[in-house]
Every structure is written in C-alpha cells, then in structure tokens.
Amino acid sequence: MPFNGEKQCVGEDQTSDSDSSRFSESMASLSDYECSRQSFTSNSSSKSSSPASTSPPRVVTFDEVMAAARNLSNMTLAHEIAVNENFQLKHDALPDNSLAGRVKHIVHQAFWDVLESELNADPPEYEHAIKLFEEIREILLSFLIPCGNRLRNQICEVLDTDLIRQQAEHSAVDIQGLANYVISTMGKLCAPVRDNDIRELKATGNIVEVLRQIFHVLDLMKMDMANFTIRSLRPHLQRQLVEYERTKFQEILEETPSALDQTTEWIKESVNEELLSLSETALTPGVENSSKPTLSPTLVLNNSYLKLLQWDYQKKELPETLMTDGARLQELTEKLNQLKIIACLSLITNNMVGAITEGLPELANRLKRISAVLLEGMNKETFNLKEVLNSIGVQTCVEVNKTLMERGLPTLNSEIQANLVGQFSSIEEEDNPIWSLIDKRIQLYMKSLLCLPIPQKCMPPMPGGLAVIQQELEALGSQYANIVNLNKQVYGPFYANILRKLLFREETMGKVDASPPTN
C-alpha cells in the first residue's frame, strides 16, 4: 500500500478501472464548459451534497447525529486499516503513578489475595477459581476456527465447570492439573511471539500467580488475534475501499446535510483565486481577449489539494472529505517544511562557498545530516527556529573549515562565515527570497505530480536547486500523490457536484471580471 512511508510509484492503482474512471467522468463533464446550461441545473447531483441551499435548515435528531458518528467512526477505521500497513491495536496501559493505575493495581491485588486465601483455606474454597476457569474456557473457544471441533470438544470436556464443581465438593479437583492443561492449550493456539510467555508460565510454581499470568497472556493473545484479523481483512478492504467510503460518506451526508460545508469553502477559495488570476491576465496589456476565460475544474481541485501542504493544522479545520487522512497530511507537511529549509541551506552554502567545496559530495551529505538532526521537532511550538538556524550556520562553517584544512586549503575568513550564518538565520524571515524560490519550485513539483496520468511509473523532472533533497522529496511526493488520487476516486462525485454549482454561479462573474473596463 502507498501510505506506509516507503517509496511508491506515483498514482499506484488502488482500485478497479471502473472506480478510478468515475471521477474522471464526473470531472470531464465540467472541464471545458461544453455542457449545456440544463446540465448544470439538472437534478443529476445529489441533493444533500449541494454546497448551497435556499431551504431552511433541517432539524437533526440525536439519533441521526449518533448514526452519522457511527458511520464516520466505521469509515475512518476502515480507511486506516486499508491504507496504513503498520496499523495495529495496542494495549493502552495506565501509567503506574496515575490515580487510575493505582486503583486498578489495588483492586486486582485484592482479588488475587482473596483467591489465594480461599485456596489455602482448610477446606479449600474453589468457587472463585472455578469461575476463572469458566472464563478461560470461553476465551480459548473464541480463538478456535469454525472447523476446530476436536479441540473445541476437548476444551469443553476438560474445563466442564459442572464436573469441576462436583470434584470440588468431594475434594478431588486438581487445580494445578487444570492450569497445566490451559497452558498447554494456549501454547497450541498462540502466535510464535508468545512462546517465551508460555515457557515462563510453565516455570511458575504458585498456582495463584499462574492463573494471574494466564489471564495476562490471554489478553496478549486476544490482541494478537485482533491484529491477525485486521491483516486478513486488509486486502478485502483495499479492494472495496472506494465504494465503501463513498457509501458511508453519503449516509453521513444524508444524516448531516452540513457535512460538506468546510469542503465547499476549501474549493470555493481556489475558485476565487483562479477567477482573480484570470481577471488579472485578461486586464494585462497586450493579452488577447477574444476567447472567454473559463476555469478548469481539475486545475481548481488540484490547487485546493496543494493548499493542504501549507495548511495550519493546529488552527484551521480540514475539509470533511480529508478527515481520514488528516494525520498523514500533517506529517507530510511537517516533513516538507523541514526539506524546504534543508534545500534553502544547501542553496545558500553552494552560492557562497560552492567554488571552494566543489567536488566534495561527502561534505554536502554530512552538512545535510547535521541540518536534518538539528531541525528535528521544528514544528513544535517551543522550537526556536532562528536559534537552530544560527547553530546550523556555525556548524556548517566548522565542517567546511575542517574539510579545507584536511586538504591543505585556506579556511573561510571571518567575514564569509558571518555572512553565511546571517543568511542562514534570515531564512525564517517573512518573504525571504531564498525560501520563496524553494517553496515555489517545490509547489511546482507537487503540482506536476498531480497532473500526471494514473497509473504513472516515473517521476517528473526535479526542479533546479532541489537535488540535495531529491530522494526524500520523491518519496514524500509519491505518498502525497497517492493520498490525493485515492481521495479523488472516493469523493470525486461530491467534488463534481460542488464544482458544478460553484462554477455555474461564478461563470457570469468570471466573464464580467475578465472583461476590460470601458471608459
């Protein structure tokens, strides 16, 4: 799958051809504005996905809200399982020093202390122990596949609680023997990773501690079984993901008509920017105005996706259709910001001392590693970027001088070093020309990725000045393009409906704005 952090080919085919073609068909009807006026005003689009409505707001009941929440939860979980190869369930252990952790420890310890006192009584009291074996039996049976009748019958026969109670009444029950059978059965059912736990169980002498550890290992085995089920379901979910997510989102939309408000605003912002760009182009002296300016829905949508790489994920709400990929997009954006700075630092270094360090690739790689290490965590609020950039500048001067001395060459003078450190520190300033240049080239590269046909087996050419981050940028761009392409396949019909209404509404405005004023 394309989202597990490894380098993938852009636009790797994730669904059937029929699924991937639906978005193209929806967008093709809009791309050239050749469709008739009736096609824009027809009822072909879903009523609930309309970005604007003149009807009064509908009252949403509590049951409808809960139904929408369940659909969103199921859709999010299915999406995460399908696209994240590393997704798995983990134990959420309480901190030992927390109140909840202390209460849990005290209550559990009290239970096992009572059990120990009952088993050591004269005569022993077995009722609590029998209930534990009954619970163990049900857990073991839950691990069995439907055709495992032989082992199922054996477990039910050995852990027959009615028989165990009769044996207890006549002081003939063998608690240690039952525990040994349970451990042996667990060894047959567990994953290889639990073999050490089973050996430790067999080596434990105290029966109460054995029972306690049996439940601990059974909890681990239940988690193993759940993760095995997730891995088994993943290929099926991947094949059905587009249709499943689209259906679930439509159900959410029917329960919550406002579920596309943020998405509509996100696309509308790009529409307005494109209209402004067309107006400025039309008003430029010497530009032919014989043909009417039109907006490309594909271009508008791609520009909307590009905004996600500069999104403020802490303060700005994501479009509803991208909620399931919010964490991945935020991580990509944070990595991209780090790569931008590394590219800026490399460009400044090459401009200032490139003639001196030319032909020393090991130095460039060392400086890149130093920058990457010092820039770790740069998206945290407590991170002082200016101070770190200054430190990188100083360290760069040290490494360059060290390399020059090893080759018997004169080191950098104090003026060049001060200038280099100063330019590094100025990267964080607003409208810094180096930052703006690198940012524009990265945006151009990402935009070219989105314009490639699907599937695409080769990467677009890397713009100048980005060679130092080419490998990382290609991997990041591949992940980004795969997220976007899957999102288009799932939500393409919803985007087409929004674009159809927004572009139809803005068509007249675009014509007026693009026409030169008459004096």
C-alpha positions as CSV (number, residue, x, y, z in Angstrom):
1,M,0.0,0.0,0.0
2,P,1.2,3.5,-0.7
3,F,1.0,5.1,2.7
4,N,3.4,3.2,4.9
5,G,6.3,5.5,4.5
6,E,8.1,3.6,1.8
7,K,8.8,5.0,-1.7
8,Q,6.0,4.2,-4.0
9,C,5.3,4.9,-7.6
10,V,3.0,7.9,-8.1
11,G,-0.6,7.1,-8.6
12,E,-0.3,3.4,-7.9
13,D,-3.5,1.8,-8.9
14,Q,-5.5,1.1,-5.8
15,T,-8.9,0.2,-7.1
16,S,-10.6,-1.2,-10.2
17,D,-10.6,0.7,-13.5
18,S,-14.3,1.3,-13.2
19,D,-13.8,3.0,-9.8
20,S,-10.9,5.2,-10.9
21,S,-12.8,6.3,-14.0
22,R,-15.8,7.6,-12.2
23,F,-14.1,10.7,-11.0
24,S,-12.7,11.3,-14.5
25,E,-16.2,11.0,-15.9
26,S,-17.6,13.4,-13.4
27,M,-14.9,16.0,-14.0
28,A,-14.9,15.6,-17.7
29,S,-18.4,17.0,-17.9
30,L,-17.1,20.2,-16.4
31,S,-13.6,20.6,-17.7
32,D,-14.3,22.6,-20.9
33,Y,-17.7,24.1,-20.2
34,E,-19.1,22.5,-23.3
35,C,-22.1,21.0,-21.4
36,S,-25.3,22.8,-21.7
37,R,-26.9,25.1,-19.2
38,Q,-29.5,22.4,-18.5
39,S,-26.8,20.0,-17.3
40,F,-25.8,22.4,-14.6
41,T,-29.4,22.9,-13.4
42,S,-30.5,19.3,-13.6
43,N,-31.1,17.1,-10.6
44,S,-28.2,14.7,-11.5
45,S,-26.3,15.8,-8.5
46,S,-27.2,14.6,-5.0
47,K,-29.5,17.0,-3.2
48,S,-27.6,16.5,0.1
49,S,-24.2,17.3,-1.5
50,S,-25.2,20.7,-2.7
51,P,-22.9,23.4,-1.4
52,A,-25.7,25.9,-1.0
53,S,-29.4,25.6,-0.4
54,T,-32.3,28.0,-0.2
55,S,-34.4,25.8,2.0
56,P,-34.5,26.3,5.8
57,P,-32.1,24.2,7.9
58,R,-33.4,20.8,8.8
59,V,-33.6,19.8,12.5
60,V,-31.2,16.9,13.1
61,T,-32.3,14.5,15.8
62,F,-30.0,13.0,18.4
63,D,-30.4,9.5,16.8
64,E,-29.3,10.9,13.4
65,V,-26.3,12.6,14.9
66,M,-25.3,9.3,16.6
67,A,-25.9,7.4,13.3
68,A,-23.6,9.8,11.5
69,A,-21.0,9.5,14.2
70,R,-21.0,5.7,13.9
71,N,-20.7,5.9,10.1
72,L,-17.8,8.3,10.5
73,S,-16.1,6.1,13.0
74,N,-16.5,3.0,10.8
75,M,-15.4,4.8,7.7
76,T,-12.3,6.2,9.5
77,L,-11.3,2.8,10.9
78,A,-11.8,1.1,7.6
79,H,-9.7,3.8,5.8
80,E,-6.9,3.5,8.3
81,I,-6.8,-0.3,8.1
82,A,-6.7,-0.2,4.3
83,V,-4.1,2.5,3.8
84,N,-1.8,2.1,6.8
85,E,0.2,-1.2,6.6
86,N,1.5,-0.6,10.1
87,F,-1.9,-0.1,11.7
88,Q,-2.4,-2.4,14.7
89,L,-4.2,-2.5,18.0
90,K,-2.1,-2.0,21.1
91,H,-2.6,-2.3,24.8
92,D,-3.4,1.1,26.4
93,A,-1.6,0.6,29.7
94,L,-2.4,3.1,32.5
95,P,0.7,4.9,34.0
96,D,1.7,3.3,37.3
97,N,1.8,6.7,39.0
98,S,-1.7,7.7,37.9
99,L,-4.7,7.5,40.1
100,A,-6.5,5.1,37.8
101,G,-3.3,3.0,37.6
102,R,-3.0,2.8,41.4
103,V,-6.7,2.0,41.8
104,K,-6.5,-0.8,39.2
105,H,-3.5,-2.3,40.9
106,I,-5.1,-2.2,44.4
107,V,-8.3,-3.8,43.2
108,H,-6.6,-6.5,41.2
109,Q,-4.2,-7.3,44.0
110,A,-7.1,-7.5,46.5
111,F,-8.9,-10.0,44.1
112,W,-5.8,-12.3,43.8
113,D,-5.2,-12.1,47.6
114,V,-8.7,-13.2,48.3
115,L,-8.3,-16.1,45.8
116,E,-5.1,-17.2,47.4
117,S,-6.6,-17.1,50.9
118,E,-9.6,-19.2,49.6
119,L,-7.3,-21.9,48.0
120,N,-5.2,-22.0,51.2
121,A,-8.2,-22.4,53.5
122,D,-9.0,-25.7,55.2
123,P,-11.0,-27.0,53.5
124,P,-10.2,-25.0,50.3
125,E,-12.9,-22.8,48.7
126,Y,-12.9,-23.3,44.9
127,E,-15.8,-21.3,43.7
128,H,-13.8,-18.2,42.5
129,A,-11.2,-20.5,40.9
130,I,-13.9,-22.4,39.0
131,K,-15.4,-19.1,37.7
132,L,-11.9,-18.2,36.4
133,F,-11.6,-21.5,34.6
134,E,-15.0,-20.9,33.1
135,E,-13.9,-17.5,31.8
136,I,-10.6,-19.1,30.5
137,R,-12.6,-21.7,28.6
138,E,-14.7,-19.1,26.8
139,I,-11.6,-17.2,25.8
140,L,-9.9,-20.3,24.5
141,L,-13.0,-21.2,22.5
142,S,-13.1,-17.8,20.9
143,F,-9.6,-18.4,19.4
144,L,-10.8,-21.5,17.5
145,I,-11.7,-21.5,13.9
146,P,-15.2,-22.9,13.0
147,C,-13.8,-26.3,11.9
148,G,-11.8,-26.9,15.0
149,N,-14.4,-29.3,16.5
150,R,-11.9,-31.7,18.0
151,L,-10.1,-29.2,20.2
152,R,-13.4,-27.5,21.0
153,N,-14.8,-30.7,22.3
154,Q,-11.7,-31.4,24.3
155,I,-11.6,-27.9,25.9
156,C,-15.3,-28.2,26.8
157,E,-14.7,-31.7,28.3
158,V,-11.7,-30.8,30.4
159,L,-13.0,-27.4,31.6
160,D,-16.5,-28.6,32.3
161,T,-17.4,-26.4,35.2
162,D,-20.2,-28.6,36.4
163,L,-17.8,-31.6,36.6
164,I,-15.2,-29.4,38.3
165,R,-17.7,-28.3,41.0
166,Q,-18.6,-32.0,41.6
167,Q,-15.0,-32.8,42.1
168,A,-14.6,-29.8,44.4
169,E,-17.4,-31.0,46.6
170,H,-15.5,-34.3,47.1
171,S,-12.1,-32.6,47.4
172,A,-10.9,-34.3,44.2
173,V,-10.3,-31.3,42.0
174,D,-6.8,-30.8,40.6
175,I,-6.4,-27.0,40.1
176,Q,-2.8,-27.3,39.1
177,G,-3.6,-30.0,36.5
178,L,-6.3,-27.8,35.0
179,A,-3.9,-24.9,34.9
180,N,-1.3,-27.1,33.1
181,Y,-3.9,-28.1,30.5
182,V,-4.8,-24.5,29.9
183,I,-1.1,-23.6,29.4
184,S,-0.6,-26.4,27.1
185,T,-3.6,-25.4,25.0
186,M,-2.5,-21.8,24.9
187,G,0.8,-23.0,23.6
188,K,-1.0,-24.7,20.7
189,L,-3.1,-21.6,19.9
190,C,-0.7,-18.7,20.5
191,A,1.5,-16.9,18.0
192,P,5.2,-17.7,18.0
193,V,5.9,-14.4,19.6
194,R,4.2,-15.7,22.8
195,D,6.3,-18.8,23.1
196,N,8.5,-17.2,25.8
197,D,5.5,-16.2,27.8
198,I,4.2,-19.8,27.7
199,R,7.6,-21.1,28.9
200,E,7.5,-18.6,31.8
201,L,4.0,-19.8,32.7
202,K,5.2,-23.4,32.8
203,A,8.1,-22.4,35.1
204,T,5.8,-20.6,37.6
205,G,5.1,-22.6,40.8
206,N,2.5,-20.6,42.7
207,I,-1.0,-21.5,41.4
208,V,-2.4,-18.0,42.0
209,E,0.4,-16.4,40.1
210,V,-0.1,-18.9,37.4
211,L,-3.7,-18.0,37.0
212,R,-2.9,-14.3,37.1
213,Q,-0.3,-14.7,34.4
214,I,-2.6,-16.9,32.3
215,F,-5.1,-14.0,32.1
216,H,-2.3,-11.6,31.2
217,V,-1.0,-13.8,28.3
218,L,-4.6,-14.4,27.2
219,D,-5.1,-10.7,26.9
220,L,-2.0,-10.5,24.7
221,M,-3.3,-13.4,22.6
222,K,-6.6,-11.6,22.1
223,M,-4.7,-8.6,20.8
224,D,-2.7,-10.8,18.5
225,M,-5.9,-12.4,17.2
226,A,-7.4,-9.0,16.6
227,N,-4.3,-7.8,14.7
228,F,-4.3,-11.0,12.7
229,T,-7.9,-10.4,11.7
230,I,-7.0,-6.9,10.7
231,R,-4.2,-8.1,8.4
232,S,-6.5,-10.7,6.9
233,L,-9.2,-8.1,6.2
234,R,-6.8,-5.5,4.7
235,P,-6.7,-6.9,1.2
236,H,-10.6,-7.1,1.1
237,L,-10.9,-3.6,2.4
238,Q,-8.4,-2.3,-0.1
239,R,-10.4,-3.8,-3.0
240,Q,-13.7,-2.3,-1.7
241,L,-12.4,0.9,-0.1
242,V,-13.6,3.4,-2.7
243,E,-17.1,2.1,-2.8
244,Y,-17.3,1.6,0.9
245,E,-16.1,5.0,1.9
246,R,-18.3,6.7,-0.7
247,T,-21.4,4.9,0.5
248,K,-20.6,5.6,4.2
249,F,-20.0,9.3,3.5
250,Q,-23.3,9.5,1.5
251,E,-25.0,8.1,4.6
252,I,-23.3,10.7,6.8
253,L,-24.4,13.4,4.3
254,E,-28.0,12.2,4.5
255,E,-27.9,12.4,8.3
256,T,-25.9,15.6,8.4
257,P,-26.6,17.9,5.4
258,S,-23.9,20.3,6.5
259,A,-21.2,17.7,6.2
260,L,-19.7,19.3,3.1
261,D,-19.6,22.9,4.4
262,Q,-15.8,23.0,5.0
263,T,-15.1,21.2,1.8
264,T,-17.2,23.7,-0.2
265,E,-15.3,26.6,1.4
266,W,-12.0,24.9,0.7
267,I,-12.8,24.5,-3.0
268,K,-14.5,27.9,-3.2
269,E,-11.3,29.6,-2.1
270,S,-9.4,28.0,-5.0
271,V,-12.2,29.1,-7.4
272,N,-11.9,32.7,-6.3
273,E,-8.2,32.6,-6.6
274,E,-8.4,31.2,-10.2
275,L,-11.0,33.8,-11.1
276,L,-8.8,36.6,-9.8
277,S,-5.9,35.2,-11.8
278,L,-7.9,35.1,-14.9
279,S,-9.1,38.7,-14.4
280,E,-5.5,39.9,-13.9
281,T,-4.4,38.0,-17.0
282,A,-7.3,39.5,-19.1
283,L,-6.5,43.0,-18.0
284,T,-2.8,42.7,-18.8
285,P,-1.9,45.0,-21.8
286,G,-1.2,43.1,-25.0
287,V,-3.2,40.0,-24.0
288,E,-5.8,38.8,-26.5
289,N,-9.3,38.8,-25.0
290,S,-11.2,37.2,-28.0
291,S,-12.0,33.9,-26.2
292,K,-13.9,33.9,-23.0
293,P,-11.9,32.8,-19.9
294,T,-13.0,29.6,-18.3
295,L,-12.0,27.7,-15.2
296,S,-10.7,24.1,-15.4
297,P,-12.4,22.1,-12.6
298,T,-9.3,19.8,-12.4
299,L,-7.0,22.8,-12.0
300,V,-9.2,24.2,-9.3
301,L,-9.3,20.9,-7.4
302,N,-5.5,20.3,-7.8
303,N,-4.8,23.8,-6.4
304,S,-7.1,23.0,-3.5
305,Y,-5.0,19.9,-2.8
306,L,-1.8,22.0,-3.0
307,K,-3.1,24.2,-0.2
308,L,-3.0,21.2,2.1
309,L,0.8,21.3,2.0
310,Q,0.7,24.8,3.6
311,W,-2.2,24.2,5.9
312,D,-2.2,25.3,9.5
313,Y,-3.3,22.0,11.1
314,Q,-3.4,23.4,14.6
315,K,-5.7,26.3,13.9
316,K,-7.6,25.5,10.7
317,E,-10.2,22.8,10.3
318,L,-9.7,20.3,7.5
319,P,-12.3,19.7,4.8
320,E,-14.6,16.9,5.8
321,T,-13.6,14.7,2.9
322,L,-10.0,14.7,4.1
323,M,-10.5,14.0,7.8
324,T,-9.5,10.4,7.4
325,D,-6.1,11.4,6.0
326,G,-5.6,14.5,8.3
327,A,-2.7,12.9,10.4
328,R,-0.9,11.7,7.3
329,L,-1.2,15.1,5.5
330,Q,0.0,16.9,8.6
331,E,3.0,14.6,8.9
332,L,3.8,15.1,5.2
333,T,3.5,18.9,5.6
334,E,5.9,18.9,8.6
335,K,8.4,16.8,6.7
336,L,8.1,19.0,3.7
337,N,8.8,22.2,5.8
338,Q,12.0,20.5,7.0
339,L,13.1,19.6,3.5
340,K,12.4,23.2,2.4
341,I,14.8,24.5,5.0
342,I,17.5,21.9,4.1
343,A,17.2,22.9,0.4
344,C,17.5,26.6,1.4
345,L,20.6,25.9,3.5
346,S,22.2,23.9,0.7
347,L,21.5,26.6,-1.9
348,I,23.0,29.4,0.3
349,T,26.0,27.2,1.0
350,N,26.6,26.5,-2.7
351,N,26.2,30.1,-3.6
352,M,28.7,31.3,-1.0
353,V,31.3,28.6,-0.8
354,G,30.4,26.3,-3.7
355,A,33.5,27.2,-5.7
356,I,35.6,26.1,-2.7
357,T,33.8,22.9,-1.8
358,E,33.0,21.8,-5.4
359,G,33.7,18.1,-5.9
360,L,33.2,17.2,-2.2
361,P,29.9,15.2,-2.1
362,E,30.7,13.7,1.3
363,L,30.8,17.2,2.8
364,A,27.3,18.0,1.3
365,N,25.9,14.8,2.7
366,R,27.4,15.5,6.1
367,L,26.0,19.0,6.2
368,K,22.6,17.6,5.2
369,R,22.6,15.1,8.0
370,I,23.6,17.8,10.5
371,S,20.8,20.0,9.4
372,A,18.2,17.2,9.5
373,V,19.2,16.3,13.0
374,L,19.1,19.8,14.4
375,L,15.8,20.5,12.6
376,E,14.0,17.6,14.3
377,G,10.9,18.7,16.1
378,M,10.8,22.1,14.3
379,N,7.0,22.0,14.2
380,K,6.7,22.2,18.0
381,E,5.7,25.5,19.5
382,T,8.7,25.5,21.8
383,F,11.1,25.1,18.8
384,N,13.3,28.2,18.3
385,L,14.0,28.1,14.6
386,K,16.2,31.2,14.4
387,E,18.5,29.9,17.1
388,V,18.7,26.5,15.4
389,L,19.4,28.1,12.0
390,N,22.2,30.1,13.7
391,S,23.6,26.8,15.2
392,I,23.5,25.1,11.8
393,G,25.4,28.1,10.3
394,V,28.1,27.9,12.9
395,Q,28.4,24.1,12.5
396,T,28.5,24.4,8.7
397,C,31.4,26.8,8.9
398,V,33.2,24.4,11.2
399,E,32.7,21.4,8.9
400,V,33.7,23.4,5.8
401,N,36.9,24.7,7.5
402,K,37.7,21.2,8.7
403,T,37.4,19.8,5.2
404,L,39.5,22.6,3.8
405,M,42.2,22.1,6.4
406,E,42.4,18.4,5.6
407,R,43.1,19.3,2.0
408,G,45.7,21.9,2.9
409,L,43.5,24.8,1.7
410,P,42.9,28.1,3.4
411,T,39.8,28.3,5.7
412,L,36.9,30.7,5.4
413,N,37.6,34.2,6.6
414,S,35.5,35.7,9.4
415,E,33.5,37.9,7.0
416,I,32.4,35.0,4.9
417,Q,31.5,32.9,8.0
418,A,29.5,35.8,9.5
419,N,27.7,36.3,6.2
420,L,26.9,32.6,5.9
421,V,25.5,32.4,9.4
422,G,23.5,35.6,8.8
423,Q,21.9,34.3,5.7
424,F,21.0,31.0,7.4
425,S,19.3,32.9,10.2
426,S,17.3,35.1,7.8
427,I,15.5,32.1,6.2
428,E,12.8,32.3,8.8
429,E,12.0,35.9,8.0
430,E,8.8,36.6,6.0
431,D,9.3,37.0,2.2
432,N,12.8,35.7,2.3
433,P,13.8,35.4,-1.4
434,I,15.6,32.0,-1.0
435,W,12.7,30.5,0.9
436,S,10.2,31.9,-1.6
437,L,12.2,30.4,-4.5
438,I,12.5,27.0,-3.0
439,D,8.8,27.0,-1.9
440,K,7.7,27.9,-5.4
441,R,9.8,25.2,-7.0
442,I,8.5,22.5,-4.6
443,Q,5.0,23.6,-5.3
444,L,5.7,23.3,-9.0
445,Y,7.0,19.8,-8.5
446,M,4.0,18.8,-6.4
447,K,1.6,20.3,-8.9
448,S,3.3,18.3,-11.7
449,L,2.8,15.1,-9.7
450,L,-1.0,15.8,-9.5
451,C,-1.2,16.4,-13.3
452,L,0.3,13.1,-14.2
453,P,-2.0,10.4,-15.5
454,I,-2.8,7.3,-13.4
455,P,-1.0,5.0,-13.2
456,Q,2.3,6.7,-13.6
457,K,5.5,4.7,-13.5
458,C,8.1,7.5,-13.5
459,M,8.6,10.7,-11.5
460,P,8.5,14.2,-13.1
461,P,11.8,16.1,-13.5
462,M,13.2,17.6,-10.3
463,P,13.4,21.5,-10.5
464,G,16.8,23.1,-10.0
465,G,18.1,23.6,-6.5
466,L,16.3,20.6,-5.1
467,A,18.9,17.9,-5.9
468,V,20.0,17.7,-2.3
469,I,16.5,16.6,-1.2
470,Q,15.5,14.7,-4.4
471,Q,15.3,11.3,-2.8
472,E,13.2,12.4,0.2
473,L,11.1,14.7,-2.0
474,E,10.3,11.9,-4.4
475,A,9.2,9.6,-1.6
476,L,7.2,12.3,0.1
477,G,5.6,13.4,-3.2
478,S,4.7,9.8,-4.0
479,Q,2.9,9.4,-0.7
480,Y,1.1,12.8,-1.2
481,A,0.0,11.9,-4.8
482,N,-1.4,8.6,-3.6
483,I,-3.4,10.2,-0.9
484,V,-4.8,12.7,-3.4
485,N,-5.5,10.2,-6.1
486,L,-7.4,7.9,-3.6
487,N,-9.3,10.9,-2.3
488,K,-10.3,11.9,-5.8
489,Q,-11.6,8.4,-6.5
490,V,-13.7,8.2,-3.3
491,Y,-15.1,11.8,-3.3
492,G,-14.9,12.7,-7.0
493,P,-18.7,12.7,-7.4
494,F,-19.1,15.0,-4.4
495,Y,-16.4,17.4,-5.7
496,A,-18.0,17.4,-9.1
497,N,-21.4,18.4,-7.6
498,I,-19.7,21.2,-5.6
499,L,-17.7,22.4,-8.6
500,R,-20.7,22.3,-10.9
501,K,-22.6,24.7,-8.6
502,L,-19.7,26.9,-7.8
503,L,-18.5,27.3,-11.3
504,F,-22.0,27.9,-12.7
505,R,-22.6,30.5,-10.0
506,E,-19.3,32.2,-10.8
507,E,-19.5,31.9,-14.5
508,T,-21.1,35.3,-15.1
509,M,-18.8,36.9,-12.5
510,G,-15.8,35.5,-14.3
511,K,-17.0,36.9,-17.6
512,V,-17.6,40.4,-16.1
513,D,-14.3,40.5,-14.2
514,A,-12.3,39.3,-17.1
515,S,-13.7,41.9,-19.5
516,P,-11.6,45.1,-19.8
517,P,-13.4,48.2,-18.3
518,T,-15.0,50.7,-20.7
519,N,-14.2,54.3,-20.2
